[in-house]
Amino acid sequence: MSTEPRQLKFFGFIVCLYVALQLISDVTAGKITAVFGFPVSVTVLYFPMTYIFADILTEVYGYARARSALWTVLICSVLAGIIYQIAAVLPPAPAFDADQAYKRVLGQVPRVLLGGWIAVFAGEILNDFVLAKLKVFSKGRRLWVRTISSTIVGQFVNTALFYVIALYAVIPTGLLIQSVLSGWLLKVAVEVVMTPVTYAVVGALKRIEGIDVYDTQTNFNPLIFRPPW
């Protein structure tokens, strides 16, 4: 297969979904629900989908494009977070009676915002790195090993960093550790359950796009940013 097609048909669409899901997660992260008796953010039910997007982008289009997509996601999330804070602190009109609700949902403390941004970038760049390296090592065999292994690493780093940065010394240490472990395992479980879907999407994209990148000569510096188009 060619590794440099003239036009990528679905890359931009996947990046758009990736960005949208991140922004949705930013707003809804404060909603706590119970899963198997454990209190967790509702984002654990759908945020793992961002790792599936990352897996698909890295597996099909390569680490460099996946890294650029991640930078786009992060920039959009930072911009949205700043605007959310401005919207929360602006004085309401006299007839607007929902100001406190807006402040409660959108007015996240800077520590939580910073923890989320660091966790997302660190976790997902490690996810992409592990998958790309395993693909070269395995010569493209056993996709399920790559997707699950990269998720185990990436989601642990993501979950641990977020809880430590955002909630250390805010909640009891025992509860913090329990939350990290339960959130991490649930996210990995979503990846495992979605493996057949990942196989189907990856296979279809490789056929349609005519691309299957192996990162044998890639610069894995996570700080390199180029627009993903």
C-alpha positions in Angstrom: 0.0 0.0 0.0 1.1 3.6 -0.6 2.0 5.5 2.5 1.5 8.9 1.0 -1.8 9.1 -0.8 -2.8 12.4 -2.4 -6.0 12.8 -0.4 -7.1 11.2 2.9 -10.9 10.7 2.7 -11.7 10.1 6.4 -8.8 11.5 8.4 -10.4 14.9 8.9 -13.7 13.4 9.9 -12.1 11.2 12.6 -10.2 14.2 13.9 -13.5 16.2 14.1 -15.1 13.3 16.1 -11.9 13.2 18.3 -12.2 16.9 19.1 -15.9 16.8 19.7 -15.7 14.0 22.2 -12.9 15.7 24.1 -15.0 18.9 24.4 -18.0 16.9 25.5 -15.9 15.3 28.1 -14.6 18.6 29.3 -18.1 19.8 30.1 -19.5 16.6 31.5 -16.6 15.4 33.6 -18.1 16.9 36.8 -21.2 14.6 36.6 -20.6 11.7 39.0 -22.5 8.4 38.6 -22.2 4.9 40.0 -20.8 2.0 38.0 -20.9 -1.4 39.8 -21.2 0.6 43.0 -18.1 2.8 42.4 -18.5 6.6 42.1 -17.0 7.6 38.8 -17.3 10.5 36.4 -19.7 9.8 33.6 -16.8 10.4 31.2 -15.5 6.9 31.9 -18.4 5.6 29.9 -17.4 7.4 26.7 -14.0 9.1 27.1 -12.2 5.8 26.3 -13.6 6.3 22.8 -10.9 8.9 22.3 -8.3 6.2 22.7 -10.0 4.2 20.1 -9.8 7.2 17.8 -6.1 7.5 18.7 -5.6 3.8 18.0 -7.2 4.1 14.6 -5.3 7.2 13.7 -1.9 5.7 14.7 -2.6 2.3 13.2 -3.8 3.5 9.8 -2.2 7.0 9.3 0.9 6.7 11.5 2.2 8.3 14.7 3.1 11.7 13.2 -0.5 12.3 12.0 -1.9 11.0 15.2 0.4 13.3 17.2 -0.8 16.3 15.1 -4.4 15.3 15.7 -3.7 15.1 19.5 -2.2 18.6 19.4 -5.3 19.9 17.6 -7.5 18.2 20.3 -5.5 19.8 23.1 -5.5 23.3 21.6 -9.3 23.1 21.1 -9.8 21.9 24.7 -7.6 24.7 26.1 -9.4 27.3 24.0 -12.8 25.9 25.1 -11.7 25.8 28.7 -10.7 29.4 28.7 -14.0 30.5 27.1 -16.0 28.4 29.6 -14.3 30.3 32.4 -15.0 33.7 30.8 -18.6 32.7 30.3 -18.9 31.6 33.9 -17.5 34.8 35.5 -19.2 37.3 33.2 -22.0 39.2 35.1 -25.5 37.9 34.2 -28.3 40.1 32.8 -30.9 41.0 35.4 -33.5 38.7 34.0 -31.1 35.7 33.7 -31.7 33.4 36.6 -29.5 30.4 35.7 -26.1 32.1 36.4 -25.3 29.9 39.4 -26.0 26.8 37.3 -23.6 28.0 34.6 -20.9 28.8 37.2 -21.3 25.4 38.9 -20.9 23.5 35.6 -18.5 25.6 33.6 -16.5 27.3 36.4 -14.0 24.6 37.0 -11.0 25.4 39.2 -7.7 25.9 37.3 -6.2 22.9 39.0 -8.8 20.6 37.5 -8.5 22.1 34.1 -4.7 21.9 34.1 -4.9 18.3 35.4 -7.2 17.4 32.6 -5.0 18.9 29.9 -1.8 17.3 31.1 -3.5 13.9 31.6 -5.0 13.9 28.1 -1.8 14.8 26.4 0.5 12.5 28.4 -1.8 9.5 28.3 -2.7 9.7 24.6 0.8 10.4 23.4 2.0 7.4 25.3 -0.9 5.4 23.8 0.2 6.4 20.3 3.8 5.7 21.0 3.3 2.2 22.4 0.9 1.2 19.5 3.3 2.5 16.8 6.3 0.7 18.3 4.4 -2.5 18.8 3.2 -2.4 15.2 6.8 -2.2 13.9 7.9 -4.9 16.4 5.1 -7.3 15.5 5.3 -6.6 11.8 1.6 -5.6 11.8 0.3 -8.8 13.3 -2.1 -9.1 16.3 -3.8 -5.7 16.2 -5.7 -6.5 19.4 -2.4 -6.8 21.4 -1.4 -3.3 20.2 -4.7 -1.6 20.9 -5.2 -3.2 24.4 -1.5 -2.8 25.5 -1.4 0.8 24.4 -4.7 1.5 26.2 -3.4 -0.1 29.4 -0.4 2.2 29.4 -2.1 5.3 28.2 -5.3 5.1 30.3 -3.3 4.4 33.5 -1.1 7.5 32.9 -4.2 9.6 32.0 -6.3 8.5 35.0 -3.5 8.7 37.5 -2.2 12.1 36.4 -5.7 13.6 36.4 -6.7 12.4 39.9 -3.3 13.2 41.4 -3.1 16.7 39.9 -6.7 17.6 40.3 -7.7 15.9 43.5 -4.7 15.0 45.6 -5.2 16.3 49.2 -8.8 17.2 48.2 -10.2 13.7 48.7 -8.9 11.0 51.0 -5.8 9.2 49.6 -7.5 5.8 49.8 -10.5 7.0 47.8 -8.1 8.6 45.3 -6.3 5.3 44.7 -9.6 3.4 44.5 -10.9 6.0 41.9 -7.8 5.7 39.8 -7.9 1.9 39.7 -11.6 1.6 39.1 -11.6 4.3 36.4 -8.5 2.8 34.7 -9.9 -0.8 34.7 -13.3 0.4 33.3 -11.6 2.4 30.5 -9.5 -0.7 29.5 -12.7 -2.8 29.6 -14.3 -0.5 27.1 -11.3 -0.9 24.8 -11.5 -4.7 25.1 -15.2 -4.7 24.4 -14.8 -2.4 21.4 -12.0 -4.4 19.8 -14.1 -6.0 17.1 -15.3 -2.5 16.1 -11.7 -1.3 16.0 -10.8 -4.2 13.7 -13.6 -3.5 11.4 -12.9 0.3 11.2 -9.2 -0.1 10.8 -9.6 -2.7 8.0 -12.1 -0.6 6.1 -10.0 2.5 6.4 -6.8 0.8 5.2 -8.7 -0.5 2.1 -10.5 2.8 1.4 -7.5 5.1 2.0 -4.9 2.8 0.5 -2.6 3.5 3.5 -1.0 1.5 6.2 1.9 3.4 7.9 4.7 1.7 9.7 6.7 4.2 11.8 10.2 2.9 11.1 11.7 6.3 10.4 9.4 8.5 12.5 10.6 11.2 14.9 8.7 10.4 18.1 9.3 13.7 19.8 5.9 14.5 21.3 6.4 18.3 21.2 6.5 18.5 17.4 3.3 20.0 16.1 2.1 20.2 12.5 -1.4 20.7 11.3 -3.0 17.3 10.7 -4.1 18.0 7.1 
